[in-house]
Amino acid sequence: FIFMWELPPWEAAPKDGRYGSGEGPEWVPRYRIKQVMETGLTESNYRFIPSSSQSTPHLVMAEEYHQVTLFEPMDLTVFPADCQGLTVDVELKQDIHEAELVPFEDGTPLADVLVD
């Protein structure tokens, strides 16, 4: 996952303009991957992007790597000549209205947003 957000006004920029190994911002997106049976590797890397002018905010970019085993029920209605779909559900802990899902470069939507 790649997340990018404005550095909150109450949060100070990192020393030397970068986050060191094992360091990160105070505010980070909170989310969970649903249907996880097993979690392997989980790694987070943060990058500080200073603003180019006083009128634009500083940005933070997070790259989150997750190696997981997911559960997905199989549809065997046309077995053995079938294709299986895989749905990966990611649940944001913050209000979805605080997020913007950006499509891929070719315009393909990143995800469907389901609001309860």
N, CA, C and O atoms as CSV, one atom per row, in Angstrom:
chain,resi,resn,atom,element,x,y,z
A,1,PHE,N,N,0.846,-1.166,0.000
A,1,PHE,CA,C,0.000,0.000,0.000
A,1,PHE,C,C,0.890,1.227,0.000
A,1,PHE,O,O,1.951,1.238,0.623
A,2,ILE,N,N,0.451,2.261,-0.703
A,2,ILE,CA,C,1.137,3.546,-0.673
A,2,ILE,C,C,0.133,4.587,-0.215
A,2,ILE,O,O,-0.928,4.754,-0.815
A,3,PHE,N,N,0.482,5.282,0.849
A,3,PHE,CA,C,-0.355,6.343,1.400
A,3,PHE,C,C,0.411,7.660,1.307
A,3,PHE,O,O,1.635,7.682,1.434
A,4,MET,N,N,-0.308,8.746,1.088
A,4,MET,CA,C,0.305,10.066,1.134
A,4,MET,C,C,-0.673,11.015,1.804
A,4,MET,O,O,-1.869,10.985,1.515
A,5,TRP,N,N,-0.163,11.866,2.710
A,5,TRP,CA,C,-1.032,12.793,3.420
A,5,TRP,C,C,-0.251,14.046,3.787
A,5,TRP,O,O,0.980,14.064,3.788
A,6,GLU,N,N,-1.010,15.094,4.099
A,6,GLU,CA,C,-0.399,16.338,4.563
A,6,GLU,C,C,0.085,16.146,5.994
A,6,GLU,O,O,-0.603,15.542,6.817
A,7,LEU,N,N,1.270,16.664,6.280
A,7,LEU,CA,C,1.776,16.625,7.646
A,7,LEU,C,C,0.846,17.481,8.503
A,7,LEU,O,O,0.666,18.663,8.207
A,8,PRO,N,N,0.250,16.917,9.559
A,8,PRO,CA,C,-0.668,17.712,10.386
A,8,PRO,C,C,0.022,18.956,10.948
A,8,PRO,O,O,1.215,18.913,11.250
A,9,PRO,N,N,-0.705,20.053,11.090
A,9,PRO,CA,C,-0.088,21.297,11.577
A,9,PRO,C,C,0.506,21.179,12.978
A,9,PRO,O,O,1.422,21.928,13.319
A,10,TRP,N,N,0.003,20.255,13.795
A,10,TRP,CA,C,0.518,20.086,15.146
A,10,TRP,C,C,1.754,19.187,15.202
A,10,TRP,O,O,2.360,19.033,16.263
A,11,GLU,N,N,2.130,18.596,14.071
A,11,GLU,CA,C,3.260,17.664,14.058
A,11,GLU,C,C,4.494,18.339,13.450
A,11,GLU,O,O,4.408,18.967,12.396
A,12,ALA,N,N,5.636,18.203,14.121
A,12,ALA,CA,C,6.878,18.814,13.638
A,12,ALA,C,C,7.492,17.969,12.530
A,12,ALA,O,O,7.360,16.745,12.513
A,13,ALA,N,N,8.160,18.642,11.614
A,13,ALA,CA,C,8.888,17.943,10.551
A,13,ALA,C,C,10.035,17.151,11.174
A,13,ALA,O,O,10.558,17.549,12.214
A,14,PRO,N,N,10.436,16.040,10.558
A,14,PRO,CA,C,11.525,15.238,11.133
A,14,PRO,C,C,12.863,15.989,11.066
A,14,PRO,O,O,13.069,16.848,10.208
A,15,LYS,N,N,13.760,15.643,11.988
A,15,LYS,CA,C,15.098,16.243,12.001
A,15,LYS,C,C,15.804,15.913,10.688
A,15,LYS,O,O,15.662,14.810,10.159
A,16,ASP,N,N,16.536,16.839,10.186
A,16,ASP,CA,C,17.288,16.684,8.934
A,16,ASP,C,C,16.382,16.398,7.734
A,16,ASP,O,O,16.869,15.992,6.678
A,17,GLY,N,N,15.073,16.604,7.883
A,17,GLY,CA,C,14.156,16.434,6.765
A,17,GLY,C,C,13.927,15.015,6.313
A,17,GLY,O,O,13.472,14.796,5.190
A,18,ARG,N,N,14.230,14.034,7.160
A,18,ARG,CA,C,13.991,12.632,6.786
A,18,ARG,C,C,13.720,11.799,8.022
A,18,ARG,O,O,14.171,12.118,9.122
A,19,TYR,N,N,12.977,10.729,7.819
A,19,TYR,CA,C,12.720,9.776,8.901
A,19,TYR,C,C,13.825,8.733,8.859
A,19,TYR,O,O,14.129,8.177,7.804
A,20,GLY,N,N,14.418,8.478,10.003
A,20,GLY,CA,C,15.462,7.469,10.084
A,20,GLY,C,C,14.868,6.064,10.095
A,20,GLY,O,O,13.649,5.892,10.122
A,21,SER,N,N,15.722,5.091,10.076
A,21,SER,CA,C,15.295,3.693,10.102
A,21,SER,C,C,14.517,3.425,11.390
A,21,SER,O,O,15.003,3.721,12.481
A,22,GLY,N,N,13.335,2.875,11.270
A,22,GLY,CA,C,12.500,2.582,12.429
A,22,GLY,C,C,11.734,3.778,12.951
A,22,GLY,O,O,10.988,3.648,13.921
A,23,GLU,N,N,11.895,4.945,12.334
A,23,GLU,CA,C,11.178,6.147,12.748
A,23,GLU,C,C,10.017,6.411,11.802
A,23,GLU,O,O,9.994,5.929,10.669
A,24,GLY,N,N,9.061,7.179,12.287
A,24,GLY,CA,C,7.926,7.541,11.458
A,24,GLY,C,C,7.205,8.722,12.056
A,24,GLY,O,O,7.539,9.176,13.150
A,25,PRO,N,N,6.217,9.222,11.343
A,25,PRO,CA,C,5.450,10.353,11.850
A,25,PRO,C,C,4.555,9.933,13.003
A,25,PRO,O,O,4.307,8.746,13.215
A,26,GLU,N,N,4.072,10.930,13.748
A,26,GLU,CA,C,3.154,10.643,14.854
A,26,GLU,C,C,1.807,10.154,14.322
A,26,GLU,O,O,1.266,9.161,14.807
A,27,TRP,N,N,1.262,10.867,13.309
A,27,TRP,CA,C,-0.024,10.478,12.741
A,27,TRP,C,C,0.231,9.591,11.533
A,27,TRP,O,O,0.999,9.951,10.641
A,28,VAL,N,N,-0.410,8.440,11.506
A,28,VAL,CA,C,-0.346,7.538,10.358
A,28,VAL,C,C,-1.750,6.988,10.100
A,28,VAL,O,O,-2.559,6.901,11.024
A,29,PRO,N,N,-2.040,6.619,8.856
A,29,PRO,CA,C,-3.344,6.002,8.584
A,29,PRO,C,C,-3.475,4.686,9.343
A,29,PRO,O,O,-2.525,3.908,9.426
A,30,ARG,N,N,-4.646,4.451,9.888
A,30,ARG,CA,C,-4.912,3.198,10.594
A,30,ARG,C,C,-5.865,2.372,9.748
A,30,ARG,O,O,-6.910,2.859,9.315
A,31,TYR,N,N,-5.502,1.134,9.518
A,31,TYR,CA,C,-6.305,0.257,8.671
A,31,TYR,C,C,-6.023,-1.189,9.042
A,31,TYR,O,O,-5.086,-1.496,9.778
A,32,ARG,N,N,-6.863,-2.065,8.510
A,32,ARG,CA,C,-6.600,-3.494,8.683
A,32,ARG,C,C,-6.998,-4.218,7.412
A,32,ARG,O,O,-7.909,-3.795,6.700
A,33,ILE,N,N,-6.311,-5.306,7.138
A,33,ILE,CA,C,-6.645,-6.163,6.011
A,33,ILE,C,C,-7.546,-7.261,6.563
A,33,ILE,O,O,-7.183,-7.957,7.512
A,34,LYS,N,N,-8.718,-7.408,5.963
A,34,LYS,CA,C,-9.662,-8.406,6.455
A,34,LYS,C,C,-9.369,-9.760,5.799
A,34,LYS,O,O,-8.627,-9.823,4.819
A,35,GLN,N,N,-9.932,-10.812,6.320
A,35,GLN,CA,C,-9.793,-12.193,5.851
A,35,GLN,C,C,-8.357,-12.724,5.964
A,35,GLN,O,O,-7.980,-13.641,5.234
A,36,VAL,N,N,-7.561,-12.158,6.866
A,36,VAL,CA,C,-6.180,-12.615,7.033
A,36,VAL,C,C,-6.168,-13.882,7.878
A,36,VAL,O,O,-6.713,-13.915,8.981
A,37,MET,N,N,-5.540,-14.921,7.343
A,37,MET,CA,C,-5.364,-16.162,8.090
A,37,MET,C,C,-3.994,-16.186,8.785
A,37,MET,O,O,-3.849,-16.725,9.882
A,38,GLU,N,N,-2.995,-15.589,8.119
A,38,GLU,CA,C,-1.641,-15.613,8.650
A,38,GLU,C,C,-0.898,-14.383,8.142
A,38,GLU,O,O,-1.054,-13.978,6.990
A,39,THR,N,N,-0.091,-13.797,9.018
A,39,THR,CA,C,0.713,-12.645,8.641
A,39,THR,C,C,2.180,-13.044,8.644
A,39,THR,O,O,2.677,-13.613,9.615
A,40,GLY,N,N,2.864,-12.741,7.552
A,40,GLY,CA,C,4.307,-12.980,7.461
A,40,GLY,C,C,5.026,-11.681,7.708
A,40,GLY,O,O,5.000,-11.154,8.820
A,41,LEU,N,N,5.660,-11.164,6.696
A,41,LEU,CA,C,6.425,-9.924,6.773
A,41,LEU,C,C,5.502,-8.712,6.773
A,41,LEU,O,O,4.556,-8.643,5.989
A,42,THR,N,N,5.781,-7.764,7.653
A,42,THR,CA,C,5.123,-6.460,7.652
A,42,THR,C,C,6.212,-5.417,7.821
A,42,THR,O,O,7.005,-5.473,8.761
A,43,GLU,N,N,6.242,-4.454,6.888
A,43,GLU,CA,C,7.291,-3.439,6.913
A,43,GLU,C,C,6.698,-2.095,6.513
A,43,GLU,O,O,5.869,-2.024,5.606
A,44,SER,N,N,7.119,-1.033,7.187
A,44,SER,CA,C,6.649,0.322,6.885
A,44,SER,C,C,7.848,1.229,6.655
A,44,SER,O,O,8.803,1.227,7.431
A,45,ASN,N,N,7.786,2.004,5.580
A,45,ASN,CA,C,8.813,2.989,5.288
A,45,ASN,C,C,8.128,4.330,5.072
A,45,ASN,O,O,7.133,4.419,4.354
A,46,TYR,N,N,8.669,5.377,5.700
A,46,TYR,CA,C,8.077,6.709,5.616
A,46,TYR,C,C,9.055,7.674,4.971
A,46,TYR,O,O,10.262,7.608,5.201
A,47,ARG,N,N,8.511,8.573,4.157
A,47,ARG,CA,C,9.331,9.593,3.511
A,47,ARG,C,C,8.689,10.953,3.716
A,47,ARG,O,O,7.489,11.124,3.501
A,48,PHE,N,N,9.492,11.913,4.130
A,48,PHE,CA,C,9.037,13.284,4.314
A,48,PHE,C,C,9.269,14.032,3.009
A,48,PHE,O,O,10.358,13.973,2.439
A,49,ILE,N,N,8.248,14.734,2.537
A,49,ILE,CA,C,8.352,15.513,1.301
A,49,ILE,C,C,8.110,16.972,1.668
A,49,ILE,O,O,6.970,17.382,1.887
A,50,PRO,N,N,9.194,17.760,1.734
A,50,PRO,CA,C,9.031,19.163,2.130
A,50,PRO,C,C,8.259,19.945,1.073
A,50,PRO,O,O,8.334,19.643,-0.118
A,51,SER,N,N,7.520,20.950,1.523
A,51,SER,CA,C,6.748,21.772,0.595
A,51,SER,C,C,7.692,22.650,-0.212
A,51,SER,O,O,8.791,22.988,0.227
A,52,SER,N,N,7.232,23.009,-1.401
A,52,SER,CA,C,8.058,23.843,-2.272
A,52,SER,C,C,7.851,25.329,-2.004
A,52,SER,O,O,8.608,26.165,-2.497
A,53,SER,N,N,6.814,25.658,-1.214
A,53,SER,CA,C,6.563,27.056,-0.882
A,53,SER,C,C,5.855,27.145,0.463
A,53,SER,O,O,5.407,26.135,1.006
A,54,GLN,N,N,5.757,28.343,0.990
A,54,GLN,CA,C,5.092,28.571,2.271
A,54,GLN,C,C,3.601,28.261,2.188
A,54,GLN,O,O,2.988,27.920,3.200
A,55,SER,N,N,3.007,28.373,1.001
A,55,SER,CA,C,1.555,28.219,0.864
A,55,SER,C,C,1.118,26.764,0.689
A,55,SER,O,O,-0.078,26.475,0.730
A,56,THR,N,N,2.054,25.857,0.497
A,56,THR,CA,C,1.682,24.445,0.345
A,56,THR,C,C,2.176,23.648,1.545
A,56,THR,O,O,3.231,23.956,2.100
A,57,PRO,N,N,1.424,22.628,1.952
A,57,PRO,CA,C,1.814,21.859,3.147
A,57,PRO,C,C,2.916,20.843,2.848
A,57,PRO,O,O,3.108,20.428,1.705
A,58,HIS,N,N,3.631,20.457,3.896
A,58,HIS,CA,C,4.563,19.335,3.798
A,58,HIS,C,C,3.742,18.061,3.633
A,58,HIS,O,O,2.599,17.992,4.084
A,59,LEU,N,N,4.321,17.060,2.992
A,59,LEU,CA,C,3.637,15.785,2.793
A,59,LEU,C,C,4.443,14.660,3.422
A,59,LEU,O,O,5.654,14.770,3.618
A,60,VAL,N,N,3.747,13.581,3.733
A,60,VAL,CA,C,4.372,12.352,4.213
A,60,VAL,C,C,3.891,11.229,3.306
A,60,VAL,O,O,2.705,11.137,2.989
A,61,MET,N,N,4.821,10.379,2.892
A,61,MET,CA,C,4.453,9.218,2.090
A,61,MET,C,C,4.850,7.961,2.853
A,61,MET,O,O,5.962,7.859,3.370
A,62,ALA,N,N,3.932,7.014,2.915
A,62,ALA,CA,C,4.200,5.739,3.579
A,62,ALA,C,C,4.075,4.618,2.561
A,62,ALA,O,O,3.126,4.577,1.778
A,63,GLU,N,N,5.033,3.720,2.581
A,63,GLU,CA,C,4.955,2.493,1.793
A,63,GLU,C,C,4.846,1.351,2.785
A,63,GLU,O,O,5.749,1.110,3.586
A,64,GLU,N,N,3.729,0.657,2.717
A,64,GLU,CA,C,3.440,-0.435,3.653
A,64,GLU,C,C,3.493,-1.762,2.889
A,64,GLU,O,O,2.777,-1.954,1.906
A,65,TYR,N,N,4.336,-2.657,3.347
A,65,TYR,CA,C,4.461,-3.973,2.728
A,65,TYR,C,C,3.883,-5.013,3.683
A,65,TYR,O,O,4.251,-5.055,4.857
A,66,HIS,N,N,2.988,-5.843,3.183
A,66,HIS,CA,C,2.373,-6.896,4.000
A,66,HIS,C,C,2.415,-8.207,3.228
A,66,HIS,O,O,1.962,-8.281,2.085
A,67,GLN,N,N,2.951,-9.219,3.847
A,67,GLN,CA,C,2.899,-10.554,3.279
A,67,GLN,C,C,1.900,-11.333,4.123
A,67,GLN,O,O,2.163,-11.634,5.288
A,68,VAL,N,N,0.755,-11.655,3.535
A,68,VAL,CA,C,-0.312,-12.298,4.289
A,68,VAL,C,C,-0.883,-13.473,3.510
A,68,VAL,O,O,-0.782,-13.541,2.285
A,69,THR,N,N,-1.474,-14.378,4.240
A,69,THR,CA,C,-2.270,-15.453,3.653
A,69,THR,C,C,-3.716,-15.092,3.912
A,69,THR,O,O,-4.120,-14.884,5.056
A,70,LEU,N,N,-4.501,-15.018,2.836
A,70,LEU,CA,C,-5.897,-14.606,2.940
A,70,LEU,C,C,-6.828,-15.793,2.766
A,70,LEU,O,O,-6.477,-16.788,2.132
A,71,PHE,N,N,-8.018,-15.673,3.336
A,71,PHE,CA,C,-9.070,-16.659,3.141
A,71,PHE,C,C,-10.049,-16.123,2.106
A,71,PHE,O,O,-10.521,-14.992,2.219
A,72,GLU,N,N,-10.349,-16.926,1.106
A,72,GLU,CA,C,-11.359,-16.571,0.107
A,72,GLU,C,C,-12.103,-17.853,-0.251
A,72,GLU,O,O,-11.480,-18.795,-0.741
A,73,PRO,N,N,-13.420,-17.920,-0.022
A,73,PRO,CA,C,-14.153,-19.130,-0.375
A,73,PRO,C,C,-14.112,-19.367,-1.879
A,73,PRO,O,O,-14.180,-18.424,-2.668
A,74,MET,N,N,-14.001,-20.623,-2.264
A,74,MET,CA,C,-13.950,-20.974,-3.688
A,74,MET,C,C,-15.366,-21.137,-4.234
A,74,MET,O,O,-16.268,-21.616,-3.546
A,75,ASP,N,N,-15.533,-20.729,-5.477
A,75,ASP,CA,C,-16.788,-20.908,-6.189
A,75,ASP,C,C,-16.592,-22.073,-7.154
A,75,ASP,O,O,-15.866,-21.951,-8.140
A,76,LEU,N,N,-17.232,-23.189,-6.874
A,76,LEU,CA,C,-17.027,-24.396,-7.673
A,76,LEU,C,C,-18.199,-24.688,-8.603
A,76,LEU,O,O,-18.386,-25.836,-9.006
A,77,THR,N,N,-18.987,-23.681,-8.952
A,77,THR,CA,C,-20.180,-23.927,-9.782
A,77,THR,C,C,-19.835,-24.389,-11.187
A,77,THR,O,O,-20.622,-25.112,-11.798
A,78,VAL,N,N,-18.680,-23.993,-11.722
A,78,VAL,CA,C,-18.297,-24.445,-13.068
A,78,VAL,C,C,-16.955,-25.179,-13.035
A,78,VAL,O,O,-16.182,-25.119,-13.991
A,79,PHE,N,N,-16.691,-25.860,-11.946
A,79,PHE,CA,C,-15.448,-26.614,-11.778
A,79,PHE,C,C,-15.367,-27.697,-12.840
A,79,PHE,O,O,-16.409,-28.290,-13.120
A,80,PRO,N,N,-14.263,-28.010,-13.447
A,80,PRO,CA,C,-12.905,-27.497,-13.241
A,80,PRO,C,C,-12.532,-26.357,-14.196
A,80,PRO,O,O,-11.400,-25.875,-14.158
A,81,ALA,N,N,-13.454,-25.925,-15.043
A,81,ALA,CA,C,-13.130,-24.889,-16.033
A,81,ALA,C,C,-13.572,-23.516,-15.534
A,81,ALA,O,O,-14.407,-22.861,-16.158
A,82,ASP,N,N,-13.021,-23.095,-14.432
A,82,ASP,CA,C,-13.456,-21.821,-13.871
A,82,ASP,C,C,-12.263,-20.937,-13.525
A,82,ASP,O,O,-11.120,-21.391,-13.481
A,83,CYS,N,N,-12.550,-19.706,-13.290
A,83,CYS,CA,C,-11.565,-18.738,-12.788
A,83,CYS,C,C,-12.052,-18.269,-11.429
A,83,CYS,O,O,-13.243,-18.032,-11.227
A,84,GLN,N,N,-11.131,-18.142,-10.517
A,84,GLN,CA,C,-11.488,-17.702,-9.176
A,84,GLN,C,C,-11.147,-16.228,-9.015
A,84,GLN,O,O,-10.111,-15.764,-9.491
A,85,GLY,N,N,-12.005,-15.515,-8.359
A,85,GLY,CA,C,-11.746,-14.119,-8.044
A,85,GLY,C,C,-11.163,-13.999,-6.649
A,85,GLY,O,O,-11.417,-14.842,-5.788
A,86,LEU,N,N,-10.398,-12.975,-6.430
A,86,LEU,CA,C,-9.840,-12.705,-5.110
A,86,LEU,C,C,-10.205,-11.284,-4.733
A,86,LEU,O,O,-9.859,-10.333,-5.433
A,87,THR,N,N,-10.899,-11.151,-3.632
A,87,THR,CA,C,-11.264,-9.843,-3.113
A,87,THR,C,C,-10.427,-9.572,-1.874
A,87,THR,O,O,-10.414,-10.372,-0.939
A,88,VAL,N,N,-9.731,-8.446,-1.869
A,88,VAL,CA,C,-8.949,-8.046,-0.706
A,88,VAL,C,C,-9.666,-6.861,-0.079
A,88,VAL,O,O,-9.754,-5.786,-0.674
A,89,ASP,N,N,-10.178,-7.069,1.129
A,89,ASP,CA,C,-10.889,-6.015,1.845
A,89,ASP,C,C,-9.937,-5.318,2.802
A,89,ASP,O,O,-9.290,-5.952,3.636
A,90,VAL,N,N,-9.865,-4.002,2.664
A,90,VAL,CA,C,-9.059,-3.177,3.552
A,90,VAL,C,C,-10.012,-2.223,4.240
A,90,VAL,O,O,-10.765,-1.499,3.590
A,91,GLU,N,N,-9.970,-2.231,5.557
A,91,GLU,CA,C,-10.873,-1.400,6.345
A,91,GLU,C,C,-10.089,-0.259,6.972
A,91,GLU,O,O,-9.167,-0.483,7.756
A,92,LEU,N,N,-10.465,0.979,6.618
A,92,LEU,CA,C,-9.852,2.147,7.234
A,92,LEU,C,C,-10.468,2.379,8.601
A,92,LEU,O,O,-11.683,2.273,8.768
A,93,LYS,N,N,-9.642,2.691,9.567
A,93,LYS,CA,C,-10.146,3.001,10.905
A,93,LYS,C,C,-10.599,4.454,10.983
A,93,LYS,O,O,-11.442,4.801,11.810
A,94,GLN,N,N,-10.031,5.320,10.105
A,94,GLN,CA,C,-10.454,6.713,10.050
A,94,GLN,C,C,-11.706,6.822,9.176
A,94,GLN,O,O,-12.070,5.878,8.476
A,95,ASP,N,N,-12.338,7.954,9.225
A,95,ASP,CA,C,-13.504,8.241,8.395
A,95,ASP,C,C,-13.083,8.232,6.927
A,95,ASP,O,O,-12.083,8.857,6.573
A,96,ILE,N,N,-13.820,7.541,6.077
A,96,ILE,CA,C,-13.475,7.434,4.657
A,96,ILE,C,C,-13.463,8.804,3.992
A,96,ILE,O,O,-12.785,8.996,2.983
A,97,HIS,N,N,-14.198,9.748,4.541
A,97,HIS,CA,C,-14.228,11.091,3.965
A,97,HIS,C,C,-12.904,11.829,4.181
A,97,HIS,O,O,-12.674,12.878,3.579
A,98,GLU,N,N,-12.039,11.288,5.032
A,98,GLU,CA,C,-10.716,11.868,5.231
A,98,GLU,C,C,-9.715,11.327,4.215
A,98,GLU,O,O,-8.562,11.759,4.198
A,99,ALA,N,N,-10.138,10.389,3.371
A,99,ALA,CA,C,-9.227,9.734,2.441
A,99,ALA,C,C,-9.647,9.999,0.996
A,99,ALA,O,O,-10.812,10.269,0.702
A,100,GLU,N,N,-8.673,9.914,0.119
A,100,GLU,CA,C,-8.932,9.999,-1.312
A,100,GLU,C,C,-8.227,8.818,-1.954
A,100,GLU,O,O,-7.009,8.685,-1.836
A,101,LEU,N,N,-8.981,7.957,-2.635
A,101,LEU,CA,C,-8.391,6.820,-3.324
A,101,LEU,C,C,-8.071,7.253,-4.747
A,101,LEU,O,O,-8.967,7.608,-5.513
A,102,VAL,N,N,-6.806,7.223,-5.089
A,102,VAL,CA,C,-6.349,7.702,-6.389
A,102,VAL,C,C,-6.272,6.513,-7.347
A,102,VAL,O,O,-5.701,5.480,-6.997
A,103,PRO,N,N,-6.842,6.642,-8.558
A,103,PRO,CA,C,-6.803,5.521,-9.500
A,103,PRO,C,C,-5.401,5.280,-10.047
A,103,PRO,O,O,-4.511,6.120,-9.913
A,104,PHE,N,N,-5.225,4.121,-10.662
A,104,PHE,CA,C,-3.961,3.819,-11.317
A,104,PHE,C,C,-3.744,4.794,-12.469
A,104,PHE,O,O,-4.674,5.488,-12.879
A,105,GLU,N,N,-2.526,4.850,-12.991
A,105,GLU,CA,C,-2.197,5.797,-14.052
A,105,GLU,C,C,-3.065,5.624,-15.290
A,105,GLU,O,O,-3.322,6.594,-16.002
A,106,ASP,N,N,-3.524,4.395,-15.558
A,106,ASP,CA,C,-4.359,4.168,-16.748
A,106,ASP,C,C,-5.832,4.497,-16.500
A,106,ASP,O,O,-6.665,4.306,-17.386
A,107,GLY,N,N,-6.159,4.991,-15.296
A,107,GLY,CA,C,-7.528,5.377,-14.975
A,107,GLY,C,C,-8.344,4.295,-14.287
A,107,GLY,O,O,-9.468,4.557,-13.860
A,108,THR,N,N,-7.806,3.083,-14.169
A,108,THR,CA,C,-8.499,1.991,-13.490
A,108,THR,C,C,-8.678,2.350,-12.024
A,108,THR,O,O,-7.707,2.715,-11.362
A,109,PRO,N,N,-9.909,2.256,-11.494
A,109,PRO,CA,C,-10.109,2.588,-10.070
A,109,PRO,C,C,-9.296,1.676,-9.174
A,109,PRO,O,O,-9.145,0.485,-9.442
A,110,LEU,N,N,-8.781,2.251,-8.117
A,110,LEU,CA,C,-8.014,1.477,-7.149
A,110,LEU,C,C,-8.900,0.519,-6.382
A,110,LEU,O,O,-8.507,-0.611,-6.094
A,111,ALA,N,N,-10.110,0.980,-6.051
A,111,ALA,CA,C,-10.975,0.166,-5.200
A,111,ALA,C,C,-12.411,0.655,-5.286
A,111,ALA,O,O,-12.689,1.753,-5.768
A,112,ASP,N,N,-13.307,-0.186,-4.808
A,112,ASP,CA,C,-14.682,0.217,-4.591
A,112,ASP,C,C,-14.788,0.633,-3.134
A,112,ASP,O,O,-14.283,-0.059,-2.250
A,113,VAL,N,N,-15.433,1.743,-2.884
A,113,VAL,CA,C,-15.595,2.221,-1.510
A,113,VAL,C,C,-16.980,1.840,-1.033
A,113,VAL,O,O,-17.987,2.257,-1.606
A,114,LEU,N,N,-17.022,1.044,0.020
A,114,LEU,CA,C,-18.303,0.639,0.632
A,114,LEU,C,C,-18.418,1.327,1.969
A,114,LEU,O,O,-17.551,1.167,2.829
A,115,VAL,N,N,-19.467,2.083,2.153
A,115,VAL,CA,C,-19.668,2.830,3.389
A,115,VAL,C,C,-20.850,2.212,4.110
A,115,VAL,O,O,-21.929,2.064,3.535
A,116,ASP,N,N,-20.646,1.847,5.382
A,116,ASP,CA,C,-21.734,1.264,6.179
A,116,ASP,C,C,-22.734,2.325,6.570
A,116,ASP,O,O,-23.720,2.025,7.244
